């Protein structure tokens, strides 16, 4: 088994658990947030910096890497780890989410998806077999089954068909997946319909994957609806396997997922926020470009101990961002990742020490203050 | 004396020397190349990375920092070192070169230069007194006298007047410069006229600065003309003071300067080249975006031991640049700086070991090959 998982501690307060994900490229404490390195780079960051931050696992995007530089090149380079100089774990998505996001650029049938490249309009086909071949060439520690992620909202009929298709594709993925040093995770779909979520979970779990993702959430639905779908789905997933909620990375959603028993998350949210000049702090988000910070010689977040907060002022960061200096994007990205990784550390400690609810209440009250933050508006790309 | 200089070794082959520049923020082996951090950041790089590369001194631009974020803010932040988190030495230029580059946006009289900001068109005035006040607020280890850098070509009459103005301004700079922990260097001008170069050198040297720059070269003239001006000027500068050739950073020009006795250089050349996707290698420059490197799994420069060459392939770097990933710009900048710093190490060793001429011949033959590289086309901005 290339990837294994152990639950170290079960919360008494809720369904949350602390665990350990063991991969060919290191062990990872869960619940874990995985930064997104779409094109074999977490935007603005070097792999050494990610390691320094304590990142143990990254997500890379199969669709993007298939189009460029191409999975054959990456395979010849010795795989994704070597190509991007990242010695720790990697998870690749299946390409499904991106391909379905292309909307009018794609057509779906039972075989798979025919789509046109967003780069040059050229026509391509990816089905379960192709996704497996590409992901095996990329050589991540964890590959994902090729699924259909339905948009929100979708009709019951469409979603039911899609659940059937996703199950069929999952079986085909299992059948052709060969790589012994790579784990293949299944994905549960079912849109916003409890019975379809249940059906999908039962079918996918029956196939016996070493890990399970919950797909098709955090796609624009209200948080309550996401929570409801998690409440239906998670209890149907095996206790002893890792559970991965795809595309989630804003603090409130992380808390919701963790307390329902989710172990893994990914999102472009913190890194994209950073590139738009917004820093996450314990007192909420700040838009660094604001004139209010022009003369502010304090750190981004006075309670943060990260490299950026130890060495740079808001005034300097604002200056860099205003002047469009790359270092500004780097430093804010660094801080946001540090902030989110530190939040995950705090969450794991709180789970172990029986004070998750209190951490959740105090963190969210400070972070969101009086503002009501709805859907984070972002996902993995 | 805030900055002192000692000559450690004099070449037997030429006028070159190995020296040591001692500043309040560390000692620097000379001849030295100073990377340019125009806006209080060497574009794409962090200050830690520069330290890791062995950079001992940076140049920052007074004109740019005066306009944004403003020298008052930097002063309140504790000076440029603290503002940009750079514990080693800094040299600021006088702002003169940039102001004169504004061409139709400025008018000159004896008092100084009235100019319009390239950012918002607002009107400003900088004369010798203002340049000193700004540079003292920035707080670099070395400040430069406010001078007029004449364009190439200029008439004899214009250049002669400019030499007189530069001398007058240098005296005014000396008179108002107060900061005891900052050295003020004089600048020799004189365009492409040997007698004006001599006159300027004699006048400036008589004022007794702790270091001397040679300005107004590498502004578009043929290399032979620059060499001729250096041959006229350098012998008139005191042996025991550092000599700084402004705006020079391409390998051939560095060799020319070093063998004529220059100790310090600065240029945006290697970092700007990098951001345009060109890497410097022992076998010449390579344009990484070229299709030729798409499948090239070797390092940028097989003989380079830098972080980038040890860890990344040309194919990966090309992928990053094609995809407009910031990490690509960072890594090529890193390599080019490493390459140039290593060249300076090699030059110092060759001076000490009496094999400068042989290093120059072999390096330039390999680097430029059969192509004739003229003026580098770049300067500090």
Interface residues (C-beta under 8 A of the other chain):
Chain A: X39 X40 X41 X43 X44 X45 X46 X68 X69 X73 X76 X77 X83 X84 X85 X294 X295 X297 X311 X312 X313 X315 X316 X318 X319 X320 X322 X323 X325 X326 X327 X329 X330 X331
Chain B: X39 X40 X41 X43 X44 X45 X46 X68 X69 X73 X76 X77 X83 X84 X85 X294 X295 X297 X311 X312 X313 X315 X316 X318 X319 X320 X322 X323 X325 X326 X327 X329 X330 X331
